[in-house]
């Protein structure tokens, strides 16, 4: 009987892996890669244009801040890319398979290192993904490598967005508020940053969806709702920070450093396990602290409903303090046209974002149970799929021809699975779950 149950469980786990874990590279993936490059170049071009405008007009302080954000973002992204390159070289058979040399310059480590020092590693990855995607179409080979790299790009875009696009958006709104006027270049920069944030949200969620078992696959509607609630939460957050900066510009840096330190310690307390080295893990935690300054981000397995509630409560109180500070220190004459509107619209927009987030988790987020070892199985009609972290991350157990991106699979496990306590009482199985 026990052997029969083990065989059924093994067959179910294998079916989950085959149907949900190893996604195929499609024309949609190729389209996302091309649009991702265009978005990256548009954002980079708008940054250069804005920096040039600041410099030519003699606004050297704002010019320095913008260039500093660009350099910081680029350095952080290059560091992640370099760490991942080193990790991937240790994977059995990664560099030896057909197509790997075109992706990561084979074993020419010095060339790839030089590209990262010149801040070209991220762009090189974009180009490599497009080239590999074309190989999949033209020669029908290397599909696993193309999927592997698109998942890495989605995470790098996420990091680049919160390191550069979100702070740059605050800077542009701040400049508009301080000068009480807006030029074309500023509108272009705001549009580019907003587009970058929006594209990152959709692309990142799409990468997470690719790790779901077929039974729990989400439709495009889920990405739309995910995009909307993220944008409705990030937008007011950025606006409140810009408003606070417009009245007390000298306090925004201490505010960021204080909250970032709190978030960094919180990430450390959650025992994150994303990178393959101690230095890389601390880089990840520092980046998570930066992301949390703008938006919620799952970093650990287990019950996330409580952590999400703590985060949103903390950020809401912080935003209220910043908003009230702006209200009392603002210039009533200069802000008469929009002050009351912002005081009403921003909280309502944030509340709408929270409601859409609740709607997403109630109606669109799949129910994935992670049963404890030896726990009784749930009724078949309860979960959309029964998974374990192993189902998401089988890098060390799969052949080299079936590469699974361990990093993104780890994030997918954090996002889609929570600790589920499975128990039986009075002859029936029950589940205590959290979906956030």
C-alpha positions in Angstrom: 0.0 0.0 0.0 2.8 2.4 1.0 4.7 1.5 -2.2 1.6 2.2 -4.3 1.1 5.6 -2.7 4.7 6.5 -3.2 4.5 5.5 -6.9 1.3 7.7 -7.3 3.0 10.6 -5.6 6.1 10.2 -7.8 4.0 10.0 -11.0 2.1 13.2 -9.9 5.3 15.0 -9.2 6.8 14.0 -12.5 3.7 15.1 -14.4 3.8 18.5 -12.6 7.5 18.9 -13.6 7.0 18.0 -17.2 3.8 20.1 -17.7 4.6 23.2 -15.6 8.3 23.5 -14.8 10.0 23.4 -18.2 8.2 26.0 -20.3 8.9 26.3 -24.0 10.2 29.4 -25.8 7.5 31.0 -27.9 7.1 34.0 -30.2 5.6 35.9 -27.2 8.9 35.4 -25.4 10.8 36.7 -28.3 8.4 39.7 -28.6 8.9 40.5 -24.9 12.7 40.3 -25.3 12.6 42.8 -28.3 10.2 45.2 -26.5 12.4 44.9 -23.4 15.4 46.1 -25.3 13.4 48.9 -26.8 12.2 49.9 -23.3 15.7 49.8 -22.0 17.1 52.0 -24.8 14.2 54.4 -24.5 14.7 54.8 -20.7 18.5 55.1 -21.2 18.0 57.7 -24.0 15.6 59.8 -21.9 18.0 59.7 -19.0 20.8 61.1 -21.2 18.5 63.7 -22.7 17.3 64.9 -19.2 20.9 65.0 -17.9 22.0 67.1 -20.9 19.1 69.5 -20.3 20.0 69.9 -16.6 23.7 70.5 -17.5 23.0 73.0 -20.2 20.6 75.0 -18.0 23.1 75.1 -15.2 21.1 72.8 -12.8 24.3 71.0 -11.8 22.8 69.6 -8.5 19.9 67.9 -10.3 22.3 66.8 -13.0 24.5 65.2 -10.4 21.6 63.5 -8.7 20.3 62.1 -12.0 23.8 60.8 -13.1 24.3 59.3 -9.6 21.0 57.4 -9.9 22.1 56.1 -13.4 25.5 55.0 -12.2 24.2 53.4 -9.0 21.5 51.5 -10.9 23.9 50.3 -13.5 26.5 49.2 -11.0 24.0 47.2 -9.0 22.5 45.5 -12.1 26.0 44.7 -13.4 27.0 43.1 -10.1 23.9 40.9 -10.1 24.6 39.9 -13.7 28.3 39.1 -12.9 27.4 37.0 -9.8 24.9 35.0 -11.9 27.4 34.5 -14.6 29.8 33.0 -12.1 27.1 30.8 -10.6 26.0 29.6 -14.0 29.5 28.6 -15.1 29.5 26.0 -12.3 26.3 24.3 -13.6 27.1 20.9 -15.1 27.1 21.1 -18.9 25.9 24.7 -19.1 28.8 26.0 -21.1 29.3 22.8 -23.0 25.8 22.7 -24.6 25.2 24.1 -28.1 24.3 27.7 -27.9 25.9 28.5 -24.5 28.9 30.0 -26.0 26.8 32.6 -27.9 25.1 33.5 -24.7 27.9 33.9 -22.2 31.0 34.2 -24.4 31.8 30.6 -23.6 34.7 30.4 -21.2 36.1 33.8 -22.2 35.6 35.2 -18.7 37.8 38.2 -19.2 35.7 39.5 -22.1 32.5 39.2 -20.1 34.2 40.8 -17.1 35.3 43.7 -19.2 31.8 44.1 -20.5 30.5 44.4 -17.0 33.2 46.8 -16.0 32.2 49.0 -19.0 28.6 48.7 -17.7 27.6 46.8 -20.9 26.8 43.4 -19.3 23.0 44.1 -19.0 22.8 45.2 -22.6 24.8 42.2 -23.6 22.3 39.9 -21.9 19.5 41.7 -23.8 21.2 41.1 -27.1 22.1 37.5 -26.2 18.5 36.7 -25.5 17.4 38.1 -28.8 20.1 36.2 -30.6 19.3 33.0 -28.8 15.6 33.4 -29.5 16.3 33.8 -33.1 18.3 30.5 -33.0 15.3 28.8 -31.5 13.2 30.0 -34.4 15.7 29.5 -37.1 17.5 26.3 -36.1 15.0 24.9 -33.6 17.6 24.5 -30.9 18.6 26.0 -27.6 15.1 26.6 -26.3 16.0 25.9 -22.7 18.8 28.4 -22.8 16.5 31.1 -24.2 13.9 30.5 -21.5 16.6 30.4 -18.9 18.0 33.8 -19.9 14.6 35.5 -20.3 13.9 34.7 -16.7 17.1 36.3 -15.6 16.3 39.4 -17.6 12.9 39.8 -15.9 14.6 39.9 -12.5 17.3 42.3 -13.8 14.7 44.6 -15.2 12.9 44.5 -11.8 16.2 45.6 -10.1 16.9 48.3 -12.6 13.4 49.7 -12.4 13.5 50.2 -8.6 17.1 51.4 -8.6 16.7 53.9 -11.3 13.2 54.4 -12.8 11.3 54.8 -9.6 13.9 57.3 -8.0 14.1 59.1 -11.3 10.3 59.5 -11.4 10.5 61.1 -7.9 13.2 63.5 -9.1 11.2 64.6 -12.1 8.0 65.2 -10.1 10.1 67.0 -7.5 11.6 69.3 -10.1 8.1 70.1 -11.5 6.8 70.9 -8.1 9.8 73.1 -7.1 9.8 75.1 -10.4 6.0 75.0 -10.7 6.3 74.3 -14.4 7.1 71.4 -16.6 9.1 71.2 -19.9 8.8 68.6 -22.6 11.9 66.8 -21.6 10.5 66.3 -18.1 7.2 64.9 -19.4 9.2 62.5 -21.6 11.3 61.4 -18.6 8.2 60.8 -16.5 6.5 58.8 -19.3 9.7 56.7 -19.9 10.0 55.9 -16.2 6.3 55.0 -15.9 6.6 52.8 -18.9 9.6 51.1 -17.5 7.8 50.4 -14.2 4.7 49.1 -16.0 6.6 46.9 -18.3 8.7 45.4 -15.5 5.5 44.5 -13.5 4.0 42.7 -16.5 7.2 41.0 -17.5 8.1 39.8 -14.0 4.6 38.4 -13.4 4.7 36.6 -16.7 8.0 35.0 -15.7 6.5 33.8 -12.4 3.5 32.4 -14.2 5.7 30.2 -16.4 6.6 28.0 -13.3 3.1 27.1 -12.5 1.8 23.6 -13.1 -0.7 23.3 -16.0 -3.6 22.8 -13.7 -2.9 26.1 -12.0 -1.9 28.2 -15.0 -3.1 31.8 -15.0 -4.5 33.7 -17.9 -3.5 37.2 -19.1 -6.2 38.7 -17.0 -4.2 37.9 -13.9 -1.3 39.9 -15.3 -3.5 42.8 -16.0 -4.9 42.9 -12.4 -1.4 42.3 -11.1 -0.2 45.3 -13.2 -3.0 47.5 -12.0 -2.7 47.0 -8.3 1.1 47.4 -8.4 0.8 50.6 -10.4 -1.9 52.0 -8.2 0.2 51.3 -5.1 3.6 52.5 -6.5 2.1 55.6 -8.1 0.9 57.2 -4.8 4.1 56.1 -3.0 6.2 57.9 -5.6 4.0 61.0 -5.5 4.0 61.2 -1.7 7.8 61.0 -1.6 8.1 63.7 -4.3 5.7 66.0 -2.4 7.7 65.5 0.8 10.9 66.3 -1.0 9.5 69.5 -2.5 9.0 71.0 1.0 11.9 69.4 3.0 14.5 68.3 0.3 17.2 67.9 2.9 15.2 65.2 4.8 14.5 62.8 2.0 17.9 61.2 2.1 17.8 60.5 5.9 14.3 59.2 5.4 15.4 56.8 2.8 18.4 55.6 4.7 16.4 55.0 7.9 13.7 53.0 6.2 16.2 51.2 4.0 18.1 50.1 7.1 14.9 48.8 8.7 14.0 46.9 5.6 17.5 45.5 5.2 17.3 44.1 8.8 13.9 42.7 8.1 15.1 40.9 5.0 18.0 39.5 7.0 15.6 38.3 9.7 13.6 36.4 7.0 16.7 34.3 6.2 16.6 35.0 2.5 18.3 32.4 0.3 18.4 33.7 -3.2 22.1 34.0 -4.2 24.8 31.3 -4.1 27.3 33.2 -2.1 27.3 35.3 1.2 28.4 38.5 -0.6 25.7 38.0 -3.3 23.1 37.4 -0.6 23.8 40.6 1.2 23.7 42.5 -2.1 20.2 40.9 -2.7 19.0 41.9 0.8 20.2 45.5 0.3 18.4 45.5 -3.1 15.2 44.1 -1.5 15.4 46.9 1.1 15.4 49.4 -1.8 12.5 47.7 -3.5 10.5 47.7 -0.3 10.9 51.4 -0.1 8.6 51.6 -3.1 6.6 48.3 -3.2 6.0 45.0 -1.6 8.1 42.0 -2.7 8.0 38.4 -1.6 11.4 37.2 -0.4 10.8 34.1 1.7 8.6 31.1 1.9 5.9 30.6 4.4 3.0 32.6 5.6 3.3 36.0 3.8 -0.2 37.4 4.7 1.1 38.6 8.1 4.3 40.0 6.6 2.3 41.8 3.8 -0.1 43.2 6.4 2.8 44.5 8.5 4.5 46.1 5.4 1.4 47.8 4.1 0.5 49.1 7.6 4.0 50.5 8.0 4.1 52.1 4.6 0.6 53.6 5.0 1.5 55.2 8.3 4.8 56.5 6.7 2.9 57.9 3.7 0.4 59.6 5.9 3.1 61.3 7.9 4.9 62.4 4.7 1.6 63.7 3.3 0.7 65.7 6.4 4.2 67.1 6.5 3.9 68.4 3.0 0.4 69.8 3.7 1.7 71.9 6.6 4.9 73.1 5.0 3.6 73.7 1.5 3.1 77.2 0.0 -0.6 77.7 0.0 -0.6 80.1 -2.9 1.6 78.0 -5.2 -0.2 74.7 -4.4 -3.7 76.1 -4.3 -4.7 74.6 -7.7 -3.8 71.0 -6.9 -3.3 70.6 -3.1 -6.8 69.5 -2.1 -7.0 67.2 -5.2 -3.8 65.4 -4.3 -4.9 65.1 -0.7 -8.0 63.3 -1.8 -6.9 61.4 -4.9 -3.7 59.8 -3.6 -5.2 58.0 -0.6 -8.2 56.8 -2.7 -5.8 55.6 -5.4 -3.8 53.7 -2.8 -6.9 52.2 -1.3 -8.1 51.1 -4.7 -4.7 49.4 -5.2 -5.1 47.5 -2.0 -8.6 46.4 -3.0 -7.3 45.2 -6.4 -4.5 43.3 -4.7 -7.1 41.6 -2.5 -9.2 40.9 -5.6 -6.2 39.3 -7.3 -5.4 37.0 -4.4 -9.0 36.0 -4.0 -9.9 35.4 -7.6 -6.8 35.1 -9.7 -4.0 33.7 -7.5 -3.9 29.9 -7.8 -4.2 27.7 -4.7 -1.0 25.8 -4.2 -0.5 23.6 -1.2 2.8 22.6 0.2 2.0 19.5 2.3 4.4 18.6 5.1 6.3 15.3 4.9 4.0 12.4 5.9 0.9 14.7 6.1 -2.4 13.3 4.7 -3.3 14.4 1.2 -5.9 17.0 0.6 -9.2 16.3 -1.2 -8.7 16.6 -5.0 -11.3 19.4 -5.3 -9.5 21.8 -2.8 -6.2 22.9 -4.4 -5.4 23.9 -7.9 -2.2 21.9 -7.5 -0.2 20.3 -4.8 3.4 21.3 -5.1 6.7 21.4 -3.2 9.7 23.6 -3.6 11.4 20.7 -5.3 8.8 20.9 -8.0 9.9 24.4 -8.7 13.7 23.9 -8.2 15.1 20.7 -9.6 18.2 22.2 -11.1 20.5 19.6 -9.5 18.3 16.7 -10.5 17.6 17.4 -14.2 19.7 16.7 -17.2 21.8 19.5 -18.6 19.6 19.7 -21.6 16.7 20.8 -19.4 17.9 23.9 -17.6 15.6 25.4 -15.0 16.4 28.9 -13.7 16.8 28.3 -10.0 16.7 32.0 -9.1 13.3 32.7 -10.7 11.9 29.3 -9.6 12.9 30.3 -6.1 10.9 33.6 -6.4 8.0 31.7 -8.0 8.0 29.4 -5.0 7.9 32.4 -2.6 5.1 34.0 -4.6 2.8 31.1 -5.3 3.3 28.8 -2.3 2.8 29.4 1.3 3.2 27.2 4.4 0.1 25.1 4.4 -0.6 23.1 7.6 -2.3 19.9 6.5 -4.0 17.9 9.2 -6.9 15.5 9.6 -9.6 15.7 12.2 -12.8 13.5 12.6 -11.8 11.5 9.5 -11.7 14.6 7.2 -8.7 16.5 5.8 -8.4 20.2 6.4 -6.1 23.0 5.4 -5.1 26.1 7.1 -3.8 28.5 4.5 -2.7 31.9 3.6 -2.8 33.2 0.1 -0.9 36.5 0.3 
